[in-house]
Amino acid sequence: AWYIQKHNKNIEADIITPDQLTLERLEKNDVNFTMGYNMVNIAVEGNPAAYAIKEKAFKKSKNLFPTWAQEEFILHKSHYMKACMDAGVPMAPTIFAMKNHRSPAQLLQQIKARGWKAFVMKQSESGFCLGFLKLTVEQCEQDPSILAKYFSGYANCPEYIVQEAIEGFTRNWETRCFWWNGKFLYAIANMAAVSSKDGKECIITGDDIPKEFLENAKRVGRAAIKAMPKMKLPNGKMIDQILLRTDIGCCDSELHDNTYNWNPNKKTFFLNEIEPNSTTYFVRWLKFDCLPLYGKLYTQSAREIYQKMHGGGKSTKRSSANAKTTKVTKVQKKTLKVGPKKLAQMTKAAKSGRKK
């Protein structure tokens, strides 16, 4: 935000920290962008009074980007996952366990019917690996309480994303591609600590990413981005998605799902997740200074959005509009130190305190 204001005399940057986020504050600006902070962070904070105020800001604001429609489309993972599946984007075998339509016994029956031996569970409206669980069918058959406790602890979660565990996922690079309005910016790749030589997570970027992984990640990611809807302004005009991140995994082993036919002798690259622009940018790992890049992109988008909202809809590189680009800063690290059980309790408490 400071970089933008320093290099653009006709733009005033308003840095809004989490404790200052209100609908009224957003309405004082022309254009607002979320950066490193969204509804997942708000749920983790566990403050019912603040939750209601911030939720109102996200849902009611007409000049906050991404729009709430797109934010919700990504937060509820089944929305974008189904859209990508319909578009032919490869994804791991998946079962959606929706609230009020699921039970531990039913889910285990569905998993066994698909032929899975091991599976992972994660949640919508969650992040930081909270609510993530990896199990085997054998474990669940020997101890049914494992799934029962999970269902009880996360009863309020709108949907569980249940996928067959892919053995090759942890020993191969997961390549995360960053896209701006559908155009590739850069990528980072990380390998799990259990697969690295020194027992630590390994992160690489630039030319260090193997070409096979980078090119396939771009191919799969580009198809996923095309499946994402554009954002609609209050006046009905459409704009592109701004920043999105696609996380692409690699499978090089046998799948047991009886509806898939991936070749276990070849690498299959698949979409793992999509993240909005409030995600981490992996800035410290890059081999270049990304401030000029993002400063230029956010400035251009602020001007273009302002023109579409108030002008004739034509974009301009030298807009005379004094678009006030608002940056919502990253949430403090202390809010991330929350265990899965505590997260469920805090989310439930926060939602119970919302105004109706």
C-alpha positions in Angstrom: 0.0 0.0 0.0 2.8 2.4 0.9 4.6 1.6 -2.4 1.5 2.4 -4.4 1.0 5.8 -2.6 4.6 6.7 -3.0 4.7 6.0 -6.7 1.2 7.3 -7.6 0.5 10.9 -6.7 -3.2 10.7 -7.5 -3.9 7.7 -5.3 -4.3 7.8 -1.6 -3.7 4.4 0.2 -5.7 3.6 3.3 -4.2 0.7 5.3 -7.0 -1.0 7.3 -5.9 -3.3 10.0 -8.2 -6.1 11.2 -9.3 -4.2 14.3 -10.3 -1.3 12.1 -12.4 -3.3 9.5 -16.0 -2.0 9.3 -18.4 -1.4 6.5 -18.4 2.3 7.2 -14.6 2.4 6.8 -14.8 0.6 3.5 -17.4 2.9 2.2 -15.1 5.9 2.7 -12.9 4.6 0.0 -13.4 4.1 -3.7 -11.9 0.7 -4.1 -10.8 -1.8 -1.4 -8.7 -5.0 -1.7 -8.3 -7.7 0.9 -4.7 -8.8 1.5 -3.8 -11.6 3.9 -7.1 -11.4 5.8 -10.5 -12.9 5.2 -13.5 -14.7 6.8 -11.3 -17.7 7.8 -9.1 -15.4 9.9 -12.2 -13.8 11.5 -13.6 -17.2 12.5 -10.2 -18.2 14.1 -10.1 -15.0 16.2 -13.1 -16.2 18.2 -14.6 -12.8 19.0 -18.4 -12.8 18.6 -18.8 -9.1 18.7 -16.0 -8.4 16.2 -17.2 -11.3 14.0 -20.6 -9.7 13.4 -19.0 -6.3 12.5 -16.4 -7.8 10.2 -18.9 -10.2 8.6 -21.1 -7.3 7.7 -18.2 -5.5 6.2 -17.3 -8.5 3.9 -20.9 -9.3 2.9 -22.4 -5.9 2.5 -19.6 -3.9 1.0 -20.1 -2.9 -2.7 -16.5 -1.9 -3.3 -14.5 -4.7 -1.6 -12.5 -7.0 -3.9 -12.7 -9.9 -4.3 -16.5 -9.5 -4.0 -18.3 -11.6 -1.4 -19.7 -13.7 -4.1 -16.3 -14.8 -5.3 -14.9 -15.0 -1.7 -17.7 -17.4 -0.8 -17.3 -19.4 -4.0 -13.8 -20.2 -2.9 -14.4 -20.5 0.8 -17.0 -23.2 0.1 -14.6 -25.5 -1.6 -17.3 -27.7 -3.3 -18.4 -24.7 -5.4 -15.2 -24.2 -7.3 -14.3 -27.9 -7.1 -17.5 -28.9 -8.9 -17.0 -26.1 -11.4 -13.5 -27.4 -12.2 -14.7 -31.0 -12.4 -17.4 -30.0 -14.8 -14.7 -28.3 -16.9 -12.6 -31.4 -17.0 -9.9 -30.2 -14.6 -8.2 -33.2 -13.0 -8.8 -33.5 -9.3 -8.3 -36.3 -6.7 -11.2 -38.6 -6.1 -13.6 -36.6 -3.9 -16.7 -37.1 -1.7 -18.5 -34.0 -0.4 -20.0 -34.6 3.1 -22.5 -31.8 3.5 -23.9 -30.6 6.8 -27.3 -32.2 7.7 -26.7 -34.9 5.1 -23.8 -36.9 6.6 -22.9 -39.4 9.3 -19.7 -41.3 10.2 -21.2 -44.6 9.1 -22.5 -43.2 5.8 -19.2 -41.6 5.0 -17.2 -44.8 5.7 -19.7 -46.8 3.5 -19.2 -44.3 0.6 -15.4 -44.5 1.0 -15.4 -48.3 1.0 -17.8 -48.4 -2.0 -15.2 -46.3 -4.0 -12.5 -48.8 -3.1 -10.3 -46.3 -1.1 -7.7 -47.7 1.4 -6.7 -44.3 2.9 -8.2 -40.9 2.8 -7.9 -37.3 3.9 -10.5 -34.9 5.3 -10.4 -31.1 5.2 -13.0 -28.4 5.6 -14.6 -25.4 4.0 -14.3 -22.1 5.8 -11.0 -23.3 7.3 -7.3 -22.9 6.7 -3.8 -23.4 8.1 -4.4 -27.2 8.0 -7.0 -26.9 10.8 -9.4 -29.7 10.6 -7.1 -31.7 8.4 -7.1 -35.5 9.1 -5.6 -38.5 7.3 -6.9 -41.9 8.1 -7.1 -45.4 6.7 -10.3 -47.5 6.3 -8.7 -50.1 8.6 -8.3 -47.6 11.4 -11.9 -46.5 11.1 -13.2 -50.0 11.1 -11.2 -50.9 14.1 -12.2 -47.8 16.0 -15.4 -46.1 14.8 -15.0 -43.4 17.4 -12.4 -41.7 15.3 -14.8 -40.5 12.7 -17.5 -40.0 15.3 -15.3 -37.6 17.3 -14.5 -35.7 14.1 -18.1 -35.3 13.2 -19.0 -34.2 16.7 -16.1 -31.7 17.0 -16.8 -30.1 13.6 -20.6 -30.5 13.5 -21.0 -26.9 12.4 -18.7 -27.1 9.4 -20.9 -26.7 6.3 -19.0 -29.3 4.3 -16.2 -31.8 4.7 -14.0 -32.4 1.6 -13.0 -36.1 1.7 -10.5 -37.3 -0.8 -8.5 -40.5 -1.5 -5.0 -40.1 0.0 -2.6 -39.8 -2.9 0.7 -41.4 -2.0 2.8 -39.4 -4.4 1.5 -36.1 -3.2 4.0 -35.8 -0.4 7.1 -37.0 -2.3 6.6 -34.7 -5.3 6.6 -30.9 -5.6 3.3 -29.1 -5.1 3.5 -26.2 -7.4 1.6 -23.1 -6.6 0.9 -20.7 -9.5 -0.1 -17.1 -9.1 -2.5 -15.6 -11.7 -3.6 -12.0 -12.3 -6.8 -11.6 -14.3 -6.1 -15.1 -15.8 -2.4 -14.3 -16.7 0.4 -16.3 -15.1 2.7 -14.3 -12.8 5.1 -16.7 -11.1 5.2 -20.0 -9.2 6.7 -21.5 -6.1 7.0 -25.2 -5.4 7.2 -26.9 -2.0 7.9 -30.5 -0.9 6.8 -31.9 2.4 9.3 -32.3 5.3 8.8 -36.1 5.3 10.1 -36.3 1.7 13.1 -33.9 1.9 16.7 -34.9 2.6 17.1 -32.8 5.7 13.6 -33.5 7.2 12.5 -29.9 6.6 9.9 -28.5 4.2 11.7 -27.4 1.0 10.5 -24.4 -1.0 11.9 -23.4 -4.4 11.0 -20.8 -7.1 12.0 -19.5 -10.4 14.3 -21.6 -12.5 14.8 -24.1 -9.6 11.3 -25.5 -10.3 11.6 -28.6 -12.6 10.2 -27.7 -16.0 7.9 -30.7 -16.0 6.3 -29.6 -12.8 6.1 -25.9 -13.7 4.6 -26.4 -17.2 2.0 -29.0 -16.0 1.1 -26.8 -13.1 0.5 -23.9 -15.5 -1.5 -26.1 -17.8 -3.8 -27.4 -15.1 -4.0 -24.1 -13.2 -4.9 -22.2 -16.4 -7.8 -24.6 -17.0 -9.0 -24.1 -13.4 -8.8 -20.3 -13.7 -11.0 -20.4 -16.8 -13.6 -22.4 -14.8 -13.9 -19.6 -12.2 -16.6 -17.0 -12.7 -15.9 -13.4 -13.2 -16.9 -10.8 -10.5 -20.0 -8.7 -10.9 -20.1 -5.1 -9.9 -23.2 -3.5 -8.3 -24.1 -1.9 -11.7 -24.0 -5.3 -13.4 -20.7 -4.9 -15.2 -18.1 -7.7 -15.0 -14.5 -7.7 -14.0 -11.8 -10.3 -13.9 -10.8 -12.3 -10.8 -7.7 -10.1 -9.9 -5.3 -12.5 -8.0 -5.9 -16.2 -7.7 -3.5 -19.0 -6.7 -3.8 -22.5 -8.0 -2.1 -25.3 -6.0 -1.2 -28.3 -8.2 -0.2 -31.7 -6.9 1.3 -34.7 -8.6 0.3 -38.4 -8.5 2.7 -41.1 -9.5 1.2 -44.1 -7.8 -1.8 -46.4 -7.9 -5.2 -45.0 -7.1 -7.8 -47.4 -5.6 -10.8 -45.4 -6.6 -12.9 -47.6 -8.9 -14.2 -44.6 -11.0 -10.7 -43.3 -11.9 -8.2 -44.7 -14.4 -5.0 -42.6 -13.8 -1.9 -44.5 -15.1 0.2 -45.4 -12.0 3.3 -45.5 -14.2 3.0 -41.9 -15.3 2.8 -38.6 -13.4 -0.7 -37.1 -13.3 -0.9 -33.4 -12.3 -4.1 -32.4 -10.6 -5.7 -29.3 -8.9 -5.5 -29.5 -5.1 -6.8 -26.1 -4.1 -7.6 -22.5 -5.3 -6.8 -19.6 -3.0 -8.0 -16.0 -3.3 -5.8 -12.9 -3.1 -5.9 -13.0 0.7 -3.5 -15.9 0.5 0.3 -15.9 1.3 2.4 -14.6 -1.6 5.6 -16.4 -0.6 7.4 -13.1 -1.0 10.5 -14.1 1.1 11.2 -17.0 -1.3 11.1 -15.0 -4.6 14.3 -14.2 -6.5 12.9 -10.8 -7.5 11.3 -7.8 -5.8 7.6 -8.3 -6.2 6.6 -4.9 -4.8 6.8 -3.1 -8.1 4.9 -5.9 -9.8 2.0 -5.9 -7.3 2.1 -2.2 -7.0 1.5 -1.8 -10.7 -1.2 -4.5 -10.9 -3.2 -3.3 -7.9 -3.0 0.3 -9.2 -4.2 -0.7 -12.7 -7.0 -2.8 -11.3 -8.1 0.0 -8.9 -8.4 2.5 -11.7 -10.1 0.0 -14.0 -12.6 -1.0 -11.4 -13.3 2.6 -10.5 -13.9 3.5 -14.1 -16.4 0.6 -14.5 -18.2 1.5 -11.3 -18.5 5.2 -12.1 -17.4 5.9 -15.6 -18.1 4.6 -19.1 -16.6 1.2 -18.4 -13.4 1.8 -20.4 -10.2 1.0 -18.6 -7.4 3.6 -18.5 -3.7 3.4 -17.6 -3.6 7.1 -16.6 -6.9 7.5 -14.9 -7.7 11.0 -13.5 -9.9 9.3 -10.9 -8.5 9.5 -7.4 -9.0 5.8 -6.6 -8.2 5.2 -3.0 -6.6 1.7 -3.0 -7.3 0.1 0.4 -5.1 -2.7 1.7 -6.3 -5.0 4.5 -3.1 -6.1 6.2 -2.2 -9.7 7.2 -3.7 -11.0 10.3 -1.4 -11.2 13.3 0.4 -14.5 13.7 -1.0 -15.1 17.2 -4.5 -15.7 15.7 -3.1 -18.7 13.8 -2.0 -20.6 16.8 -5.3 -22.5 17.4 -5.8 -26.2 17.5 -8.6 -28.0 15.6 -10.9 -28.5 18.6 -10.4 -24.9 19.7 -11.2 -23.7 16.2 -14.5 -25.5 16.1 -15.5 -24.1 19.5 -14.4 -20.6 18.5 -16.2 -20.7 15.2 -19.4 -21.9 16.9 -19.2 -19.2 19.5 -18.5 -16.5 17.0 -21.5 -17.5 14.8 -23.8 -17.7 17.8 -23.0 -14.1 18.6 -24.0 -12.7 15.2 -26.9 -10.4 14.9 -29.9 -11.8 13.2 
